Amino acid sequence: MVLQRGRLHSPIERTTYHRHTRLYELARETRSPGPTAVVEHGTNPGLVSHLTKQALTDVATTMLAEPTRAFRTPERDEVLAAANPYLGERPSVATGWTPHNTGTDSLTVSHDDAHTTDPWQFSSVLAS
């Protein structure tokens, strides 16, 4: 059992399945027409993760559509280094090979699904 928001929650109550089931119950009890979507995860990292993934997809699509364009040039590196020394540097573990000369060696986007939310706390908002 875990103490959360003043009451004990069992491990089952902390699962995504349980949260979704409660949201479905809440949706059935609220008047219609209701909201078309309920975002039940946190803003950071949840929603930020969705926006970041879309932005990375957009960047990759643009870069792959223009393979001859130099996205990283010596001139750009100088400008970046002048603005912030860390922006003009490559990681020390760099292999020197970057597809389409993007200057990106590795990028990790992680999503932490450890947030738990009690959907019933939104019942007054959904019912209005």
mmCIF file of the C-alpha atoms, coordinates in Angstrom:
data_MODEL
# 
_entry.id   MODEL 
# 
loop_
_atom_site.group_PDB 
_atom_site.id 
_atom_site.type_symbol 
_atom_site.label_atom_id 
_atom_site.label_alt_id 
_atom_site.label_comp_id 
_atom_site.label_asym_id 
_atom_site.label_entity_id 
_atom_site.label_seq_id 
_atom_site.pdbx_PDB_ins_code 
_atom_site.Cartn_x 
_atom_site.Cartn_y 
_atom_site.Cartn_z 
_atom_site.occupancy 
_atom_site.B_iso_or_equiv 
_atom_site.pdbx_formal_charge 
_atom_site.auth_seq_id 
_atom_site.auth_comp_id 
_atom_site.auth_asym_id 
_atom_site.auth_atom_id 
_atom_site.pdbx_PDB_model_num 
ATOM 1   C CA . MET A 1 1   ? 0.000   0.000  0.000   1.00 0.00 ? 1   MET A CA 1 
ATOM 2   C CA . VAL A 1 2   ? 1.166   3.486  -0.839  1.00 0.00 ? 2   VAL A CA 1 
ATOM 3   C CA . LEU A 1 3   ? -0.039  6.665  0.856   1.00 0.00 ? 3   LEU A CA 1 
ATOM 4   C CA . GLN A 1 4   ? -1.080  9.141  -1.810  1.00 0.00 ? 4   GLN A CA 1 
ATOM 5   C CA . ARG A 1 5   ? -3.284  12.227 -1.472  1.00 0.00 ? 5   ARG A CA 1 
ATOM 6   C CA . GLY A 1 6   ? -4.262  11.289 2.057   1.00 0.00 ? 6   GLY A CA 1 
ATOM 7   C CA . ARG A 1 7   ? -5.352  7.687  1.432   1.00 0.00 ? 7   ARG A CA 1 
ATOM 8   C CA . LEU A 1 8   ? -3.749  4.307  0.901   1.00 0.00 ? 8   LEU A CA 1 
ATOM 9   C CA . HIS A 1 9   ? -3.532  2.947  -2.650  1.00 0.00 ? 9   HIS A CA 1 
ATOM 10  C CA . SER A 1 10  ? -2.897  -0.703 -3.483  1.00 0.00 ? 10  SER A CA 1 
ATOM 11  C CA . PRO A 1 11  ? -0.386  -1.601 -6.217  1.00 0.00 ? 11  PRO A CA 1 
ATOM 12  C CA . ILE A 1 12  ? -3.317  -2.460 -8.519  1.00 0.00 ? 12  ILE A CA 1 
ATOM 13  C CA . GLU A 1 13  ? -4.773  1.034  -8.074  1.00 0.00 ? 13  GLU A CA 1 
ATOM 14  C CA . ARG A 1 14  ? -1.486  2.506  -9.290  1.00 0.00 ? 14  ARG A CA 1 
ATOM 15  C CA . THR A 1 15  ? -1.534  0.736  -12.676 1.00 0.00 ? 15  THR A CA 1 
ATOM 16  C CA . THR A 1 16  ? -2.380  2.342  -15.995 1.00 0.00 ? 16  THR A CA 1 
ATOM 17  C CA . TYR A 1 17  ? -5.138  -0.246 -16.524 1.00 0.00 ? 17  TYR A CA 1 
ATOM 18  C CA . HIS A 1 18  ? -6.853  0.749  -13.287 1.00 0.00 ? 18  HIS A CA 1 
ATOM 19  C CA . ARG A 1 19  ? -6.616  4.463  -14.122 1.00 0.00 ? 19  ARG A CA 1 
ATOM 20  C CA . HIS A 1 20  ? -8.089  3.879  -17.592 1.00 0.00 ? 20  HIS A CA 1 
ATOM 21  C CA . THR A 1 21  ? -10.922 1.785  -16.154 1.00 0.00 ? 21  THR A CA 1 
ATOM 22  C CA . ARG A 1 22  ? -11.781 4.588  -13.732 1.00 0.00 ? 22  ARG A CA 1 
ATOM 23  C CA . LEU A 1 23  ? -11.726 7.127  -16.561 1.00 0.00 ? 23  LEU A CA 1 
ATOM 24  C CA . TYR A 1 24  ? -14.167 4.979  -18.564 1.00 0.00 ? 24  TYR A CA 1 
ATOM 25  C CA . GLU A 1 25  ? -16.463 4.771  -15.520 1.00 0.00 ? 25  GLU A CA 1 
ATOM 26  C CA . LEU A 1 26  ? -16.239 8.526  -15.047 1.00 0.00 ? 26  LEU A CA 1 
ATOM 27  C CA . ALA A 1 27  ? -17.021 9.144  -18.721 1.00 0.00 ? 27  ALA A CA 1 
ATOM 28  C CA . ARG A 1 28  ? -20.160 6.981  -18.465 1.00 0.00 ? 28  ARG A CA 1 
ATOM 29  C CA . GLU A 1 29  ? -21.364 8.924  -15.415 1.00 0.00 ? 29  GLU A CA 1 
ATOM 30  C CA . THR A 1 30  ? -20.868 12.431 -16.814 1.00 0.00 ? 30  THR A CA 1 
ATOM 31  C CA . ARG A 1 31  ? -23.440 14.149 -18.949 1.00 0.00 ? 31  ARG A CA 1 
ATOM 32  C CA . SER A 1 32  ? -23.190 14.111 -22.701 1.00 0.00 ? 32  SER A CA 1 
ATOM 33  C CA . PRO A 1 33  ? -21.800 15.809 -24.711 1.00 0.00 ? 33  PRO A CA 1 
ATOM 34  C CA . GLY A 1 34  ? -18.608 15.746 -22.740 1.00 0.00 ? 34  GLY A CA 1 
ATOM 35  C CA . PRO A 1 35  ? -14.946 16.194 -23.465 1.00 0.00 ? 35  PRO A CA 1 
ATOM 36  C CA . THR A 1 36  ? -13.601 14.475 -26.550 1.00 0.00 ? 36  THR A CA 1 
ATOM 37  C CA . ALA A 1 37  ? -10.314 13.605 -24.854 1.00 0.00 ? 37  ALA A CA 1 
ATOM 38  C CA . VAL A 1 38  ? -8.849  13.355 -21.385 1.00 0.00 ? 38  VAL A CA 1 
ATOM 39  C CA . VAL A 1 39  ? -5.082  13.605 -21.014 1.00 0.00 ? 39  VAL A CA 1 
ATOM 40  C CA . GLU A 1 40  ? -4.474  11.588 -17.897 1.00 0.00 ? 40  GLU A CA 1 
ATOM 41  C CA . HIS A 1 41  ? -0.734  11.847 -17.619 1.00 0.00 ? 41  HIS A CA 1 
ATOM 42  C CA . GLY A 1 42  ? 1.374   14.689 -16.318 1.00 0.00 ? 42  GLY A CA 1 
ATOM 43  C CA . THR A 1 43  ? 2.545   17.611 -18.380 1.00 0.00 ? 43  THR A CA 1 
ATOM 44  C CA . ASN A 1 44  ? 6.205   16.975 -17.740 1.00 0.00 ? 44  ASN A CA 1 
ATOM 45  C CA . PRO A 1 45  ? 7.423   14.504 -18.909 1.00 0.00 ? 45  PRO A CA 1 
ATOM 46  C CA . GLY A 1 46  ? 4.186   13.102 -20.360 1.00 0.00 ? 46  GLY A CA 1 
ATOM 47  C CA . LEU A 1 47  ? 2.868   15.795 -22.669 1.00 0.00 ? 47  LEU A CA 1 
ATOM 48  C CA . VAL A 1 48  ? 6.358   17.222 -23.195 1.00 0.00 ? 48  VAL A CA 1 
ATOM 49  C CA . SER A 1 49  ? 7.446   13.776 -24.379 1.00 0.00 ? 49  SER A CA 1 
ATOM 50  C CA . HIS A 1 50  ? 4.704   13.724 -27.041 1.00 0.00 ? 50  HIS A CA 1 
ATOM 51  C CA . LEU A 1 51  ? 5.639   17.207 -28.261 1.00 0.00 ? 51  LEU A CA 1 
ATOM 52  C CA . THR A 1 52  ? 9.363   16.382 -28.269 1.00 0.00 ? 52  THR A CA 1 
ATOM 53  C CA . LYS A 1 53  ? 8.824   13.200 -30.261 1.00 0.00 ? 53  LYS A CA 1 
ATOM 54  C CA . GLN A 1 54  ? 6.768   15.101 -32.846 1.00 0.00 ? 54  GLN A CA 1 
ATOM 55  C CA . ALA A 1 55  ? 9.424   17.816 -33.071 1.00 0.00 ? 55  ALA A CA 1 
ATOM 56  C CA . LEU A 1 56  ? 12.173  15.219 -33.554 1.00 0.00 ? 56  LEU A CA 1 
ATOM 57  C CA . THR A 1 57  ? 10.109  13.521 -36.258 1.00 0.00 ? 57  THR A CA 1 
ATOM 58  C CA . ASP A 1 58  ? 9.637   16.868 -38.010 1.00 0.00 ? 58  ASP A CA 1 
ATOM 59  C CA . VAL A 1 59  ? 13.379  17.623 -37.838 1.00 0.00 ? 59  VAL A CA 1 
ATOM 60  C CA . ALA A 1 60  ? 14.318  14.159 -39.118 1.00 0.00 ? 60  ALA A CA 1 
ATOM 61  C CA . THR A 1 61  ? 11.799  14.378 -41.969 1.00 0.00 ? 61  THR A CA 1 
ATOM 62  C CA . THR A 1 62  ? 13.206  17.741 -43.053 1.00 0.00 ? 62  THR A CA 1 
ATOM 63  C CA . MET A 1 63  ? 16.804  16.545 -42.831 1.00 0.00 ? 63  MET A CA 1 
ATOM 64  C CA . LEU A 1 64  ? 16.135  13.358 -44.775 1.00 0.00 ? 64  LEU A CA 1 
ATOM 65  C CA . ALA A 1 65  ? 14.241  15.289 -47.444 1.00 0.00 ? 65  ALA A CA 1 
ATOM 66  C CA . GLU A 1 66  ? 17.285  17.530 -47.982 1.00 0.00 ? 66  GLU A CA 1 
ATOM 67  C CA . PRO A 1 67  ? 20.277  15.121 -47.805 1.00 0.00 ? 67  PRO A CA 1 
ATOM 68  C CA . THR A 1 68  ? 22.622  17.443 -49.689 1.00 0.00 ? 68  THR A CA 1 
ATOM 69  C CA . ARG A 1 69  ? 22.078  20.391 -47.358 1.00 0.00 ? 69  ARG A CA 1 
ATOM 70  C CA . ALA A 1 70  ? 24.834  20.861 -44.782 1.00 0.00 ? 70  ALA A CA 1 
ATOM 71  C CA . PHE A 1 71  ? 23.062  21.199 -41.448 1.00 0.00 ? 71  PHE A CA 1 
ATOM 72  C CA . ARG A 1 72  ? 26.348  21.539 -39.605 1.00 0.00 ? 72  ARG A CA 1 
ATOM 73  C CA . THR A 1 73  ? 28.969  23.828 -41.111 1.00 0.00 ? 73  THR A CA 1 
ATOM 74  C CA . PRO A 1 74  ? 32.184  25.338 -39.730 1.00 0.00 ? 74  PRO A CA 1 
ATOM 75  C CA . GLU A 1 75  ? 30.543  28.767 -39.861 1.00 0.00 ? 75  GLU A CA 1 
ATOM 76  C CA . ARG A 1 76  ? 27.551  27.567 -37.862 1.00 0.00 ? 76  ARG A CA 1 
ATOM 77  C CA . ASP A 1 77  ? 29.866  25.891 -35.333 1.00 0.00 ? 77  ASP A CA 1 
ATOM 78  C CA . GLU A 1 78  ? 31.694  29.203 -34.844 1.00 0.00 ? 78  GLU A CA 1 
ATOM 79  C CA . VAL A 1 79  ? 28.446  31.080 -34.253 1.00 0.00 ? 79  VAL A CA 1 
ATOM 80  C CA . LEU A 1 80  ? 27.236  28.425 -31.815 1.00 0.00 ? 80  LEU A CA 1 
ATOM 81  C CA . ALA A 1 81  ? 30.565  28.370 -29.972 1.00 0.00 ? 81  ALA A CA 1 
ATOM 82  C CA . ALA A 1 82  ? 30.491  32.165 -29.655 1.00 0.00 ? 82  ALA A CA 1 
ATOM 83  C CA . ALA A 1 83  ? 26.940  32.078 -28.271 1.00 0.00 ? 83  ALA A CA 1 
ATOM 84  C CA . ASN A 1 84  ? 27.597  29.175 -25.923 1.00 0.00 ? 84  ASN A CA 1 
ATOM 85  C CA . PRO A 1 85  ? 30.801  27.108 -25.867 1.00 0.00 ? 85  PRO A CA 1 
ATOM 86  C CA . TYR A 1 86  ? 28.864  23.888 -25.261 1.00 0.00 ? 86  TYR A CA 1 
ATOM 87  C CA . LEU A 1 87  ? 26.732  24.301 -28.390 1.00 0.00 ? 87  LEU A CA 1 
ATOM 88  C CA . GLY A 1 88  ? 29.755  24.382 -30.694 1.00 0.00 ? 88  GLY A CA 1 
ATOM 89  C CA . GLU A 1 89  ? 31.333  21.212 -29.300 1.00 0.00 ? 89  GLU A CA 1 
ATOM 90  C CA . ARG A 1 90  ? 30.755  17.617 -30.246 1.00 0.00 ? 90  ARG A CA 1 
ATOM 91  C CA . PRO A 1 91  ? 30.646  15.012 -27.475 1.00 0.00 ? 91  PRO A CA 1 
ATOM 92  C CA . SER A 1 92  ? 34.061  13.543 -26.670 1.00 0.00 ? 92  SER A CA 1 
ATOM 93  C CA . VAL A 1 93  ? 32.731  10.071 -27.504 1.00 0.00 ? 93  VAL A CA 1 
ATOM 94  C CA . ALA A 1 94  ? 31.867  11.171 -31.032 1.00 0.00 ? 94  ALA A CA 1 
ATOM 95  C CA . THR A 1 95  ? 32.760  8.727  -33.760 1.00 0.00 ? 95  THR A CA 1 
ATOM 96  C CA . GLY A 1 96  ? 32.975  11.458 -36.361 1.00 0.00 ? 96  GLY A CA 1 
ATOM 97  C CA . TRP A 1 97  ? 30.290  9.791  -38.479 1.00 0.00 ? 97  TRP A CA 1 
ATOM 98  C CA . THR A 1 98  ? 26.924  11.483 -38.606 1.00 0.00 ? 98  THR A CA 1 
ATOM 99  C CA . PRO A 1 99  ? 24.207  10.705 -41.137 1.00 0.00 ? 99  PRO A CA 1 
ATOM 100 C CA . HIS A 1 100 ? 23.513  13.639 -43.451 1.00 0.00 ? 100 HIS A CA 1 
ATOM 101 C CA . ASN A 1 101 ? 26.070  15.736 -41.555 1.00 0.00 ? 101 ASN A CA 1 
ATOM 102 C CA . THR A 1 102 ? 23.588  16.594 -38.795 1.00 0.00 ? 102 THR A CA 1 
ATOM 103 C CA . GLY A 1 103 ? 26.167  16.848 -36.041 1.00 0.00 ? 103 GLY A CA 1 
ATOM 104 C CA . THR A 1 104 ? 24.061  14.554 -33.864 1.00 0.00 ? 104 THR A CA 1 
ATOM 105 C CA . ASP A 1 105 ? 25.824  11.562 -32.374 1.00 0.00 ? 105 ASP A CA 1 
ATOM 106 C CA . SER A 1 106 ? 23.104  10.276 -30.095 1.00 0.00 ? 106 SER A CA 1 
ATOM 107 C CA . LEU A 1 107 ? 19.845  11.435 -28.629 1.00 0.00 ? 107 LEU A CA 1 
ATOM 108 C CA . THR A 1 108 ? 17.767  9.772  -25.946 1.00 0.00 ? 108 THR A CA 1 
ATOM 109 C CA . VAL A 1 109 ? 14.165  10.665 -25.197 1.00 0.00 ? 109 VAL A CA 1 
ATOM 110 C CA . SER A 1 110 ? 12.753  8.968  -22.142 1.00 0.00 ? 110 SER A CA 1 
ATOM 111 C CA . HIS A 1 111 ? 9.223   8.853  -20.806 1.00 0.00 ? 111 HIS A CA 1 
ATOM 112 C CA . ASP A 1 112 ? 8.564   8.218  -17.133 1.00 0.00 ? 112 ASP A CA 1 
ATOM 113 C CA . ASP A 1 113 ? 5.150   6.644  -16.636 1.00 0.00 ? 113 ASP A CA 1 
ATOM 114 C CA . ALA A 1 114 ? 5.441   6.714  -12.858 1.00 0.00 ? 114 ALA A CA 1 
ATOM 115 C CA . HIS A 1 115 ? 2.792   9.417  -12.428 1.00 0.00 ? 115 HIS A CA 1 
ATOM 116 C CA . THR A 1 116 ? -0.476  8.314  -10.954 1.00 0.00 ? 116 THR A CA 1 
ATOM 117 C CA . THR A 1 117 ? -3.619  10.380 -11.121 1.00 0.00 ? 117 THR A CA 1 
ATOM 118 C CA . ASP A 1 118 ? -7.005  9.807  -9.577  1.00 0.00 ? 118 ASP A CA 1 
ATOM 119 C CA . PRO A 1 119 ? -9.455  10.605 -12.408 1.00 0.00 ? 119 PRO A CA 1 
ATOM 120 C CA . TRP A 1 120 ? -12.247 11.313 -9.928  1.00 0.00 ? 120 TRP A CA 1 
ATOM 121 C CA . GLN A 1 121 ? -10.542 14.551 -8.935  1.00 0.00 ? 121 GLN A CA 1 
ATOM 122 C CA . PHE A 1 122 ? -11.610 15.898 -12.351 1.00 0.00 ? 122 PHE A CA 1 
ATOM 123 C CA . SER A 1 123 ? -15.262 14.863 -12.072 1.00 0.00 ? 123 SER A CA 1 
ATOM 124 C CA . SER A 1 124 ? -16.460 18.392 -11.247 1.00 0.00 ? 124 SER A CA 1 
ATOM 125 C CA . VAL A 1 125 ? -14.632 19.775 -14.290 1.00 0.00 ? 125 VAL A CA 1 
ATOM 126 C CA . LEU A 1 126 ? -16.021 17.110 -16.615 1.00 0.00 ? 126 LEU A CA 1 
ATOM 127 C CA . ALA A 1 127 ? -19.569 17.503 -15.317 1.00 0.00 ? 127 ALA A CA 1 
ATOM 128 C CA . SER A 1 128 ? -19.679 21.266 -15.908 1.00 0.00 ? 128 SER A CA 1 
# 
